[in-house]
C-alpha cells in the first residue's frame, strides 16, 4: 500500500495560519485586513488583480486636515454673511508681518523691564498653531496644557483683532504685577497677572504665536514661550 502524504492542507491556508500565529491576541481588526489581499476570494481563483501603491500615511492625514479646515472656513463664511462680518485674512488667520508684530510688541515691553528681547521660533509657533486650530470651532479661553509657557487671548464678534491687540490686552495686567517678586500685588492669584509675568520673564528667550478666526466670530491667539 502506498504511503499517504504527510500534509494534505493546501499551501495558501497554511500560509494564512502561519501569518496569523504571529499576530498578537490584541491586534486590531485593521491589522488583519491586509491578509485578505494575499489570496483570491472564493470564485475568483484565476483572477489577477493590480492595486495602486498606497499613499504615504501622512498624505491621508494631511488631506483629512485640509478637509476639516475647509469645512470650518465654510461655516465661518456662512456665519460672517449672516452677521455682516468679513475676514481680513480670508480665514488663513495669518497676515503679512504678523510674526514681526508679535515679537516687536513683546520686546518693546521687555525693554522697559531690562529683559533681553525674544526671538521668533517656528517650532514653537507650529505648536501654538495646532492648538489654535483645534480650538477654532468653539473658541474659548482654554490653555493647551503644553510643555511651553503659554498666554492666550480671545476677542469677540469681529475678526479684526491683531497681534498687537493681544499683547496690549496682556499688558493691562501690568498694573497688578510686582517686578520684584514676579507675582501679583495685593495677594492676588498668579492667574490675574500671569500673562504679563510671562511676557517679561527672563526665563524665556523664544516665542511662537498663532492667530485664528473663530467660526462664530472673534479671534483666538495663542503665544508659546521657550527658554
C-alpha positions in Angstrom: 0.0 0.0 0.0 1.4 3.4 -1.0 2.2 5.7 1.9 -0.1 8.6 2.5 1.4 12.1 2.1 2.2 13.7 5.4 0.4 17.0 4.5 -3.0 17.3 2.9 -3.5 21.0 3.8 -3.4 23.4 0.8 -0.5 25.8 0.9 -2.5 29.0 0.9 -4.5 28.3 4.0 -1.3 27.0 5.7 0.4 30.3 4.9 -2.5 32.2 6.5 -2.3 30.0 9.6 1.4 30.8 9.9 0.9 34.5 9.4 -1.9 34.6 11.9 0.1 32.7 14.5 2.4 35.8 14.6 -0.4 38.3 15.2 -0.8 39.5 18.9 -4.0 38.5 20.6 -5.0 42.1 21.0 -4.2 43.1 17.4 -6.9 45.4 15.9 -9.1 44.2 13.1 -7.4 46.6 10.7 -4.1 44.7 11.2 -5.7 41.6 9.8 -7.5 43.1 6.8 -4.4 43.3 4.6 -4.1 39.5 4.7 -7.2 39.2 2.6 -5.4 40.7 -0.3 -2.8 37.9 -0.3 -5.3 35.4 -1.7 -8.1 35.5 -4.2 -11.6 35.4 -2.8 -13.7 32.3 -3.4 -14.9 32.1 -7.0 -12.0 34.2 -8.3 -9.1 31.8 -8.1 -7.8 32.6 -11.5 -8.4 36.4 -11.2 -5.4 38.7 -11.5 -5.7 42.0 -9.6 -3.5 45.0 -9.6 -3.7 47.7 -6.9 -2.2 51.1 -6.9 0.5 51.9 -4.5 -0.7 53.0 -1.1 -0.2 56.8 -0.5 2.1 57.7 2.4 0.5 57.6 5.8 0.9 61.3 6.3 -0.8 62.1 3.0 -4.1 60.8 4.2 -3.8 62.7 7.5 -2.9 65.9 5.6 -5.8 65.6 3.3 -8.2 65.0 6.1 -6.9 68.0 8.0 -7.3 70.2 4.9 -10.9 69.0 4.5 -11.6 69.8 8.2 -10.2 73.3 7.8 -12.2 73.9 4.7 -15.4 72.9 6.5 -14.5 75.3 9.3 -13.9 78.1 6.7 -17.2 77.4 5.0 -19.0 77.5 8.4 -17.3 80.8 9.2 -18.2 82.3 5.9 -21.8 81.4 6.5 -21.7 83.0 9.9 -20.0 86.1 8.5 -22.6 86.6 5.8 -25.4 86.3 8.4 -23.7 88.8 10.7 -22.1 91.2 8.3 -18.6 90.3 9.3 -15.7 89.8 6.8 -12.4 88.0 7.4 -9.4 90.3 6.7 -7.2 87.2 6.0 -9.7 85.0 4.1 -9.7 82.7 7.1 -6.0 81.9 7.0 -5.7 83.7 10.3 -2.2 85.0 9.4 -1.4 88.3 7.8 1.8 89.8 6.4 4.2 90.9 9.1 2.3 89.1 11.9 5.3 87.3 13.4 7.2 90.6 13.5 4.3 92.3 15.1 4.2 89.7 17.9 7.9 89.9 18.5 8.1 93.7 18.4 5.1 94.1 20.7 6.7 91.8 23.3 10.2 93.3 23.1 9.0 96.9 23.5 7.6 96.0 26.9 10.6 93.7 27.8 13.0 96.6 27.1 11.3 98.7 29.7 12.0 96.0 32.3 15.6 95.5 31.2 14.8 92.0 29.9 16.6 90.5 26.8 14.5 90.5 23.6 12.6 87.4 22.4 13.3 85.8 19.0 10.7 84.1 16.9 10.8 80.3 16.9 9.0 78.4 14.1 8.8 75.1 16.0 7.1 76.8 19.0 4.8 78.7 16.6 3.7 75.4 15.0 2.8 74.1 18.4 0.7 77.3 19.0 -0.9 76.9 15.6 -2.0 73.3 16.3 -3.8 74.3 19.5 -5.4 77.5 18.0 -6.7 75.4 15.0 -8.1 72.7 17.3 -10.0 75.3 19.4 -11.2 77.3 16.5 -14.7 75.7 16.1 -15.9 76.7 19.5 -13.3 79.3 20.7 -13.0 79.7 24.4 -10.2 80.8 26.7 -8.6 77.5 27.3 -4.9 76.6 27.7 -3.4 73.7 25.9 -1.5 72.4 28.9 1.6 72.0 26.8 5.3 72.0 27.8 5.8 75.6 26.9 4.8 78.8 28.7 1.5 80.0 27.2 -0.6 83.1 27.0 -4.0 83.1 25.3 -6.3 85.9 24.1 -9.9 85.9 22.8 -11.7 88.8 21.2 -15.4 88.9 20.4 -17.6 89.5 17.3 -15.3 90.7 14.6 -12.2 89.0 13.1 -10.1 92.2 13.2 -8.0 91.7 16.4 -4.3 91.7 15.7 -1.1 90.5 17.3 -0.7 94.0 18.9 -4.2 93.8 20.3 -3.4 90.5 22.1 -0.2 91.8 23.6 -1.8 95.1 24.6 -4.5 93.1 26.4 -1.9 91.1 28.3 -0.3 94.4 29.3 -3.4 95.5 31.2 -2.2 93.1 33.9 0.9 95.2 34.4 -1.0 97.4 37.0 -1.0 94.4 39.4 2.4 92.9 38.6 5.2 93.1 41.2 8.5 93.4 39.4 10.5 92.5 42.5 8.7 89.2 43.3 7.4 88.3 39.8 3.9 87.8 41.3 0.7 89.7 41.6 0.3 92.5 44.1 -2.1 92.5 47.0 -2.0 88.8 47.4 -3.9 88.3 44.1 -3.6 84.8 42.4 -1.0 84.5 39.7 -3.7 83.9 37.1 -4.6 87.6 37.5 -1.2 88.9 36.2 0.3 85.7 34.7 0.1 86.7 31.1 2.2 89.8 31.8 4.6 87.9 34.1 5.3 85.5 31.2 5.7 88.4 28.7 8.5 90.0 30.7 10.1 86.8 32.1 13.9 86.4 31.9 13.4 82.7 31.7 12.2 82.8 28.1 14.2 83.7 25.0 11.9 82.3 22.2 8.3 82.9 21.3 5.9 81.5 18.7 2.3 82.6 18.3 -0.7 81.7 16.2 -3.9 83.6 15.3 -7.1 82.0 14.1 -10.5 83.5 13.3 -13.2 81.7 15.2 -16.1 80.1 13.3 -18.7 82.1 15.2 -16.8 85.4 15.3 -13.9 86.6 17.4 -10.1 86.0 17.2 -8.2 83.4 19.3 -4.5 83.9 19.8 -2.0 81.6 21.5 1.6 82.6 22.2 4.0 79.9 23.4 7.3 80.7 25.1 10.5 78.6 25.5 14.0 79.0 27.0 
